[in-house]
Amino acid sequence: MPDTSPLPSLFIPHGGGPCFFMDDPTGRWTSMETFLRGLPQSLAERPKAILIISGHWETEGFCFTGAEAPELIYDYYNFPPHTYELRYAAPGSPELASRAATLLREAGLPASIDPDRGLDHGVFVPLKVAFPDADVPIVEMSVEQGLDPALHIAAGRALAPLRDDGVLILGSGMSFHNMRGFNDSRFTAPSDTFDAWLTEAAEADAGARVQALLNWGDAPAARVAHPREEHLLPLMVAAGASEGPGERVFSGHVMETAISGFRFS
């Protein structure tokens, strides 16, 4: 019998800038790249489309890219010239953008479509690793600028029906995102502390998971890990899109800090 279960939702680390497409003599990004490269094989079926929430796009209300052929936004700075020539010509999906926006509005959440915006590096960099053929339609979703975890969990819940239609919901961010903490060994221990809490929260049953994530700011070392939470909120959407169990599917230390990725069945 064919597998008719919905696709999972995931929270993936997107790395630093165009990191996977630069020289990496120490192998800093190797484990993360290997995880991303293996993502398609971890799915029971090939996604018909990908809806990806990026920590690098903030809007009033939620917004979705509606272009049929989205361009790339090279929103990183002081990297080698060739990284501004990267290409990822994945098609967009105005139909998916319209349906996603409708699902949010029907749930009483603010949603709009931007027909012109391209894909930022929180989208095209990890997807160029995971889906290098660029043949899966992509719609990017913004983080709501009020940074309310309840709103993002509710958005995930509203978008959950897309999973039954073969849409892969990805939250793209970083489980630790404190620019002062990267490459500083003083931040290793607090990042481990927050990562342990986050893993326990993500792997809890759906009800306990929501309660924990709603109060993430009370977690140990929470504001050390995330002075500002825009890179954590994509996890809220991915977690909200599932009533099933969560599982840590990536774990490693990058730039002296603990980084994790999670899958929600």
Buried (B, 14 or more C-beta within 10 A) or exposed (E): EEEEEBBBBBBBBBBBBBBBBEEEEEEBBEBBBEBBBEBBEEBEEEBBBBBBBBBBBBBEBBBBBBBEEBBBBBEBEEBEEEBEEBEBEBBBBBEBBBBBBEBBBEEEBBBBBBEEBBBBBBBBBBBBBBBEEBEBBBBBBBBBEEBBBEBBBBBBBBBBBBBEEEBBBBBBBBBBBBEEBBEEEEBBEBBBBBBBBBBBBBBBEBEEBBEBBBEBEEBEBBBBBBEEBBBBBBBBBBBBBBBBBBBBBBBBBBBBBBBBBBBBE
